[in-house]
Amino acid sequence: MQKMILGRTGLEISRTGFGALPIQRVTFEEAAALLNRAVDGGICYIDTARAYTDSEEKIGRALSGRRSEFYIATKTHAKTGANLNADLETSLKLLNTDVIDVYQFHNPPFVPVPGGEDGLYDAAVKAREAGKIRFIGITQHSIERAEQAVESGLYDTLQYPFNHLATEREIALVRRCREKNVGFVAMKALSGGLVTDARLPFAFLSQFENAVPIWGFQKMEELEQLLDLSEHPIGLTDEIQSLIQKDRSELVGSFCRSCGYCMPCPVGIQINQANRMKQLLGRAVWQSYVTPYWQKEMERIEDCIHCGACAKRCPYELKPYETLPGQLAYYREFVKTHAAKA
């Protein structure tokens, strides 16, 4: 397993990370098998979040006797310093650890700074001084806030969506992280399920020595594929580059990062969630998205007036008003076959 240094943290981690969002969808026993196989295979960077239902608990149970063999990163959606402290204590307990290696603000709508009225950054600093966390990170879906976080000098790590569908601006962001010695964690290497050939993002990401992708695993064959790629890495061969170009031509217009810049919608559509509903149903806890609430929200797509405001605001040049009808059609079929099982 290849290793890398995660920016100024100095942590020597595997160049293949374990994204623990999908293990919400499997049993404790299945999660334990995946996590232990990952650590056995040399993966030593595991990323989760307080918001990922029972993911932290599954990690804490599965790897309780192996804490020295991996680094753990988790996240908080807290809006205040007090809420951050509460989240942190819960995470420490569930993860069965005394310290969290990388503690991240989970896609906040602003970049927390020292002295802010929210108290978030100051609370994180106090937690670090108390030895409960080691490094402070931030995750973002907004390119503007990601750039702001890097330039602030306040963050040890940045987590942002990055793969072979990336724009030039996003590539520049990763390079800027290297210049600023900020550890870069690449989420959504498989575009939330849009990409089915892991070789392509793997080869693309291998160009960036400062980037660690966190792959989401819920099946053993998925994990074994990435372990094999890690042991026998492939470069940007003519074949791989041709396939990358094919993916770019077919998928770039579909990669919704849920940054929310398209909002608000004049007719109330939750565009940033609705436009990636197919991926949410496939990778997250799907039962959360077939509730009466979400069925009503998805039906709002029928009210779209095709004003184009969402497309004008999107920093990734997507056209939600064109893709939302397909999301609704898929959603309706999914509900028909799955809602009774929820």
C-alpha positions as MATLAB code, in Angstrom:
seq = 'MQKMILGRTGLEISRTGFGALPIQRVTFEEAAALLNRAVDGGICYIDTARAYTDSEEKIGRALSGRRSEFYIATKTHAKTGANLNADLETSLKLLNTDVIDVYQFHNPPFVPVPGGEDGLYDAAVKAREAGKIRFIGITQHSIERAEQAVESGLYDTLQYPFNHLATEREIALVRRCREKNVGFVAMKALSGGLVTDARLPFAFLSQFENAVPIWGFQKMEELEQLLDLSEHPIGLTDEIQSLIQKDRSELVGSFCRSCGYCMPCPVGIQINQANRMKQLLGRAVWQSYVTPYWQKEMERIEDCIHCGACAKRCPYELKPYETLPGQLAYYREFVKTHAAKA';
ca = [
       0.000    0.000    0.000;
       1.457    3.362   -1.023;
       1.736    6.001    1.676;
       1.600    9.803    1.667;
       1.891   12.674    4.125;
      -1.413   14.445    4.790;
      -0.291   18.055    4.467;
       0.959   19.822    7.557;
      -0.611   17.221    9.835;
       2.474   15.112    9.213;
       0.289   11.993    9.365;
       1.643    9.219    7.143;
      -1.482    7.669    5.696;
      -2.408    5.201    2.989;
      -3.068    6.739   -0.422;
      -6.329    4.816   -0.397;
      -8.778    5.967    2.254;
     -11.943    4.350    3.600;
     -15.093    6.442    3.301;
     -17.524    5.144    5.909;
     -20.782    6.686    4.711;
     -21.995    3.524    2.888;
     -21.526    1.209    5.885;
     -24.727    2.733    7.249;
     -26.492    0.412    4.820;
     -24.964   -2.862    6.020;
     -25.169   -4.855    9.249;
     -22.696   -4.480   12.092;
     -21.186   -7.827   11.126;
     -20.772   -6.843    7.476;
     -19.289   -3.496    8.463;
     -16.824   -5.214   10.783;
     -15.698   -7.539    7.994;
     -15.165   -4.594    5.619;
     -13.314   -2.468    8.143;
     -11.022   -5.233    9.334;
     -10.239   -6.309    5.779;
      -9.419   -2.702    4.911;
      -7.001   -2.347    7.818;
      -5.493   -5.772    7.048;
      -4.983   -4.562    3.471;
      -3.055   -1.491    4.586;
      -5.747    1.198    4.613;
      -5.083    3.409    7.615;
      -7.229    6.502    6.993;
     -10.924    6.128    7.819;
     -13.390    8.979    7.368;
     -16.870    9.153    8.872;
     -19.262   11.749   10.318;
     -21.632   12.287   13.216;
     -24.377   12.616   10.616;
     -23.778    9.131    9.178;
     -26.282    7.465   11.538;
     -24.544    4.389   13.041;
     -21.291    4.597   11.061;
     -19.210    5.807   14.010;
     -20.594    3.088   16.264;
     -19.822    0.408   13.690;
     -16.223    1.614   13.428;
     -15.856    1.787   17.203;
     -17.081   -1.756   17.658;
     -15.274   -3.312   14.707;
     -11.853   -1.825   15.363;
     -11.853   -1.423   19.137;
      -8.668   -3.465   19.518;
      -6.841   -1.937   16.541;
      -6.908    1.796   17.271;
      -3.148    2.160   16.827;
      -3.360    0.808   13.274;
      -5.387    3.609   11.694;
      -6.195    7.307   11.794;
      -9.783    8.387   12.231;
     -11.447   11.478   10.807;
     -14.998   12.487   11.604;
     -17.208   15.539   11.159;
     -19.729   17.733   12.939;
     -22.750   19.589   11.577;
     -22.779   21.737   14.728;
     -23.894   25.343   14.382;
     -22.492   26.514   17.751;
     -19.494   25.796   19.917;
     -21.692   24.122   22.533;
     -23.186   21.815   19.931;
     -19.719   20.991   18.648;
     -18.630   19.934   22.128;
     -21.692   17.689   22.438;
     -21.066   16.132   19.013;
     -17.420   15.574   19.832;
     -18.176   13.750   23.078;
     -20.667   11.520   21.256;
     -18.168   10.751   18.504;
     -15.402    9.918   20.971;
     -17.703    7.531   22.819;
     -19.070    5.797   19.723;
     -15.674    5.536   18.032;
     -14.287    4.057   21.256;
     -11.308    6.387   21.274;
      -9.732    9.120   23.400;
      -8.721   11.294   20.471;
      -9.910   12.006   16.933;
      -7.075   12.590   14.507;
      -8.872   14.948   12.091;
     -12.021   16.743   13.249;
     -13.871   18.461   10.425;
     -16.616   21.047   10.087;
     -19.167   19.261    7.895;
     -19.955   21.431    4.845;
     -20.884   24.590    6.790;
     -22.533   27.469    4.874;
     -19.602   29.693    5.884;
     -15.955   29.233    6.836;
     -15.620   29.256   10.644;
     -12.932   31.616   11.952;
     -11.517   32.500   15.372;
     -13.726   34.861   17.323;
     -16.825   34.112   15.253;
     -20.198   34.536   16.938;
     -20.917   30.865   16.247;
     -17.967   29.852   18.432;
     -17.187   26.843   16.236;
     -13.532   27.416   15.480;
     -12.735   28.505   19.022;
     -14.417   25.371   20.380;
     -12.349   23.205   18.032;
      -9.155   24.917   19.200;
     -10.074   24.274   22.833;
     -10.785   20.631   22.004;
      -7.375   20.390   20.375;
      -5.712   21.975   23.410;
      -7.529   19.443   25.596;
      -6.112   16.591   23.527;
      -9.484   15.420   22.234;
      -8.669   16.182   18.600;
      -5.342   16.530   16.828;
      -6.085   18.536   13.696;
      -8.857   20.808   12.426;
     -10.322   20.271    8.977;
     -13.274   21.392    6.904;
     -15.373   19.747    4.194;
     -17.034   21.732    1.444;
     -19.172   21.360   -1.667;
     -18.720   25.034   -2.541;
     -15.574   25.852   -4.516;
     -15.611   29.441   -3.229;
     -15.703   28.424    0.418;
     -13.132   25.699   -0.225;
     -10.749   28.280   -1.682;
     -11.446   30.630    1.208;
     -10.664   27.912    3.746;
      -7.356   27.090    2.088;
      -6.284   30.725    1.869;
      -7.270   31.394    5.492;
      -4.420   29.300    6.840;
      -6.735   28.036    9.573;
      -7.293   24.503    8.349;
      -5.016   21.481    8.367;
      -7.158   19.590    5.853;
      -9.759   20.267    3.197;
     -12.213   17.660    1.950;
     -13.860   18.408   -1.398;
     -15.423   16.435   -4.300;
     -12.654   15.578   -6.758;
     -12.201   13.031   -9.503;
     -11.608   12.764  -13.248;
     -14.675   14.923  -13.926;
     -12.996   17.885  -12.213;
     -12.856   21.376  -13.659;
      -9.616   23.322  -14.142;
     -10.568   25.465  -11.163;
     -10.863   22.376   -8.971;
      -7.522   21.068  -10.180;
      -6.024   24.455   -9.270;
      -7.582   24.097   -5.797;
      -5.786   20.797   -5.217;
      -2.498   22.293   -6.363;
      -3.031   25.288   -4.101;
      -3.531   22.919   -1.168;
      -0.124   21.466   -1.904;
       1.436   24.940   -2.021;
      -0.189   25.850    1.293;
       0.590   22.423    2.813;
      -3.090   21.718    3.451;
      -3.974   18.027    3.368;
      -6.433   17.367    0.551;
      -9.070   14.660    0.984;
     -10.975   13.771   -2.182;
     -14.580   12.805   -1.595;
     -16.936   11.400   -4.238;
     -14.177    9.795   -6.260;
     -16.924    7.747   -7.916;
     -19.181   10.796   -8.275;
     -21.705    9.452   -5.818;
     -22.316    6.383   -7.975;
     -22.205    8.062  -11.387;
     -18.858    6.411  -12.186;
     -18.786    2.616  -12.362;
     -15.158    2.000  -13.405;
     -12.953    2.771  -10.399;
      -9.817    2.534  -12.520;
     -10.534    5.919  -14.069;
     -10.656    8.136  -10.962;
      -7.920    6.015   -9.382;
      -5.540    6.662  -12.280;
      -6.514   10.333  -12.471;
      -6.056   10.928   -8.735;
      -2.677    9.199   -8.726;
      -1.289   12.305  -10.460;
      -1.847   14.351   -7.304;
       0.615   13.287   -4.625;
      -1.110   15.404   -1.972;
      -4.602   13.947   -2.516;
      -6.089   11.008   -0.635;
      -9.375    9.706   -2.061;
     -11.827    8.253    0.441;
     -13.647    5.466   -1.362;
     -17.060    4.481   -0.090;
     -17.420    0.732    0.531;
     -20.497   -1.302    1.297;
     -19.576   -4.529   -0.513;
     -16.476   -6.651   -0.108;
     -15.918   -6.816   -3.878;
     -15.746   -3.014   -3.992;
     -13.084   -3.017   -1.305;
     -11.116   -5.816   -2.940;
     -11.085   -3.944   -6.243;
      -9.545   -0.864   -4.623;
      -7.067   -2.925   -2.623;
      -5.993   -4.589   -5.870;
      -5.649   -1.217   -7.605;
      -3.604    0.015   -4.654;
      -1.254   -2.950   -4.902;
      -1.077   -2.835   -8.706;
      -1.599    0.828   -9.611;
      -2.312    1.737  -13.189;
      -1.191    4.891  -14.921;
      -2.880    7.129  -17.448;
      -2.533    4.743  -20.347;
      -4.050    5.538  -23.737;
      -6.949    3.236  -22.886;
      -7.589    4.893  -19.513;
      -7.362    8.388  -20.952;
      -9.809    7.439  -23.699;
     -12.276    6.113  -21.123;
     -11.828    9.237  -19.009;
     -12.722   11.393  -21.975;
     -15.775    9.224  -22.601;
     -16.875    9.658  -18.974;
     -16.320   13.396  -19.171;
     -18.408   13.720  -22.308;
     -21.252   11.706  -20.779;
     -21.183   12.675  -17.104;
     -19.727   16.129  -16.503;
     -23.161   17.653  -16.886;
     -24.612   15.270  -14.258;
     -22.159   15.611  -11.358;
     -24.171   17.526   -8.741;
     -22.033   18.355   -5.704;
     -24.983   19.545   -3.565;
     -23.313   22.893   -2.861;
     -26.682   24.674   -2.820;
     -25.654   27.624   -4.975;
     -28.681   26.911   -7.186;
     -31.000   27.786   -4.320;
     -33.477   29.149   -3.576;
     -35.838   27.861   -6.233;
     -38.792   30.177   -6.984;
     -41.220   27.243   -6.733;
     -39.561   25.642   -3.693;
     -37.772   22.655   -5.262;
     -34.897   21.394   -3.088;
     -32.663   21.319   -6.152;
     -29.408   20.483   -4.385;
     -30.894   17.254   -3.014;
     -33.394   16.413   -5.736;
     -30.773   16.658   -8.474;
     -28.724   13.862   -6.920;
     -31.578   11.744   -5.563;
     -30.615    8.742   -7.682;
     -27.170    8.749   -6.074;
     -28.607    9.241   -2.575;
     -30.891    6.254   -3.022;
     -27.978    4.145   -4.164;
     -25.317    5.154   -1.646;
     -26.951    6.541    1.493;
     -29.661    5.112    3.762;
     -32.403    5.036    1.139;
     -35.179    4.637    3.714;
     -34.571    8.255    4.723;
     -35.540    9.426    1.231;
     -38.786    7.540    0.582;
     -40.691    9.138    3.451;
     -43.929   11.054    2.807;
     -41.920   14.243    3.278;
     -39.470   13.433    0.493;
     -42.149   12.064   -1.801;
     -43.913   15.426   -1.530;
     -40.673   17.346   -2.035;
     -39.713   15.353   -5.117;
     -43.128   15.924   -6.673;
     -42.378   19.656   -6.551;
     -40.218   19.042   -9.609;
     -43.463   19.008  -11.580;
     -43.839   22.693  -10.673;
     -40.571   23.717  -12.372;
     -41.134   26.800  -14.540;
     -37.836   26.369  -16.442;
     -36.712   29.866  -15.506;
     -33.060   28.780  -15.711;
     -32.068   30.602  -12.510;
     -30.548   27.422  -11.070;
     -28.288   26.969  -14.092;
     -27.121   30.573  -13.952;
     -26.116   30.189  -10.306;
     -24.446   26.771  -10.595;
     -20.623   27.101  -10.329;
     -20.272   23.771  -12.144;
     -22.293   24.758  -15.215;
     -25.013   22.166  -14.585;
     -28.564   22.593  -15.844;
     -30.808   21.157  -13.120;
     -33.994   22.101  -14.924;
     -32.981   19.615  -17.627;
     -31.937   16.740  -15.327;
     -34.566   17.007  -12.568;
     -37.357   15.325  -14.598;
     -35.167   12.235  -14.998;
     -34.466   12.220  -11.274;
     -38.205   12.343  -10.578;
     -38.960    9.504  -12.993;
     -36.310    7.312  -11.364;
     -37.542    8.289   -7.902;
     -41.137    7.344   -8.639;
     -40.116    3.887   -9.846;
     -37.861    3.415   -6.820;
     -40.668    4.330   -4.432;
     -43.035    1.892   -6.108;
     -40.700   -1.029   -5.468;
     -39.089   -0.014   -2.181;
     -41.400    2.197   -0.101;
     -43.242   -0.791    1.376;
     -39.910   -2.167    2.640;
     -38.931    1.036    4.448;
];
